[in-house]
Amino acid sequence: MPEPLLRFVDLKKSYPLGDMTVHALRGVSLDIEAGAFFAIVGASGSGKSTLMNILGLLDRPTSGSYYLEGQDVSGFDRDRRAELRNRKIGFVFQNFSLLPRTTALENVELPLLYNGRGRTPRQRHEQALKLLRAVGLGERADHKPNQLSGGQQQRVAIARALVNEPELILADEPTGNLDSRTSIEIMEILQRLNRDDGITIILITHEHDIAEYATRVVTVRDGRVLSDVPVTSRRDAARELAALPAEQTE
Amino acid sequence: MGFRETVRVALRAIRRNKVRSALTMLGVIIGVASVIAMIALGSGARAAIDEQIQSQGTALIYLSSGSMGGPGRAHQGSGSVQTLTTEDANAIAREIPTIGAWTPGVRGRAQLIAGNANWNTQVEGGNEDYLRVRNWTLAEGENFTARDVLVAEKVCLLGATVAKTLFPDQDPVGQVIRLKNMPFRVLGVLGEKGQGQWGQDQDDFLVAPWTTIQKKLLGITYLHQVSYTARTSELVEPTAVAITRLMRSRHRISNPENDDFTVRTVEEMAATRVQMAETMTGLLMSVASVSLLVGGIGIMNIMLVSVTERTREIGVRLAVGAKASDILRQFLAEAVALSLVGGLAGILLGVSVSELITKSLGWPVLITSASIAVAFAFSAAVGVFFGWYPARKAANLDPIDALRYE
């Protein structure tokens, strides 16, 4: 069996809150293979956000190991984690997290500024524009976030997540602020990236119907993995979109 | 993030809040402008003093009657006692071999009348070497002779101002002017020296043989002052010491506190004035530095506000892979850009203020490239110093907290 892309071994995370200690994760073990489309589901307070922070290398576990491509990264310091985030992980957030008053193109370029691959400004522009076109926003490269709809902003965020050609996209409630049609559009892009480009997707959500776009669903409760099951009847966003009545706007 | 990117991001952040950035820079602008103007005033004063020394002649030694005195004695001003005699002056010139040209000096004020014009001015008495000793040139006419001095001839040379006032549209040479009802023939007019160090008109005076002034105009038997020149400028100090020693032995003075004369060199006098000018400049400079300091605190304040406002932006940058050092550099660059742009504006303002000071007050100013470089470096240092803390704060933000910040 090949090395999984991500392997968690008995991850624990606790932090002080006032004079109590909160145990957010009480021992999570999980393997995620390259090319998978995972959904992590849980109610608020289940430890889902903590898990995603550690998974996304934004935070460190209190104990346990985290192997990324076979390398234990749980002890990495801030700068090494920043470097790994930059190269291996693309983030998509619920609130889009684009820089305000900055064009879509420059937002997509942002991760390129922080890696030392020494691209020229022109190469950065081209790479960013290519990804904006891939998410259907080539015409709006010079729009600022406040000139874009929620769905368009999220597509800019996806383009930004892809710009460094990561192995993994971490999508934290990507449809939380979107209406159902736009949600399906976003899921269509994620499914396409997973299917066509083999990018591993980890989707964090509290909505079970969104989780059904994934191939596996991991349910987290009280800081533990409650269940880890394959999706039996997977939803196909592209087909759903085709079935929806056409919309004039956008 | 590369250097060019960092600069670009910093400049854009500054442009985004134009009014705020301009107000923040104002402190640095005023600070740097005052530093520039103060340095310009200081160097201007120094240059003016140097020029003054050149115009007087550097090897000059003044021997005046009276002294500043010691404690417990009445202070007599220079020239106020009557013990400096012609014999003293001659003896010194005869016995000290390092002395070159010299001239006795008497002085007073008098009303000059020429036709229906009249003018109150300083009257100086000297010998035929007066012009050489005091570094004057003749614009026209000729100097009086040793014979004129010997027989106390009623002849005189006019300073440029006096010549212009009394003879606005006539050649003064050969004319006769009246001093205390005595007719004096004008032999020549002196070249112009212009304003002195304290703004006085150096050309507003008249020179005549000292014998004539002493006996016929003032009716005294003593001298006010003797001006000696040393043969070379290296000999000034030893000559001054020799003059002092000889005067003490001639006047039988054992305690220097009882001196009834004062020996001063031009260099000494200039040094005193340079020191005064520098003290003044230093004082003004410290005030200017305080405003630069206040400007720096303003930058720190606004950078702290900016870091708080842009917490989410910092979170996003950290999430996509910015290192702490990237964030530190970004905010430091912004602070430095604020202070440098402010510094440049301050330099421009400082230069114009200096020009204005010269034009309106007539004070000499001198803007050197060194002072501009110092101001520039200083404002960069202010940016780094006061930008460090806010930048550090931004760089140490936790990415999770920063992303969640509302």
Interface residues (C-beta under 8 A of the other chain):
Chain A: N53 G56 L58 D59 R78 D79 A82 E83 R85 N86 R87 F91 F93 S97 L98 L99 P100 R101 L110 P111 L113 Y114 N115 R160 N164
Chain B: M1 G2 E5 R16 R312 E313 G315 V316 R317 L318 A319 V320 G321 A322 K323 A324 S325 D326 P399 I400 L403
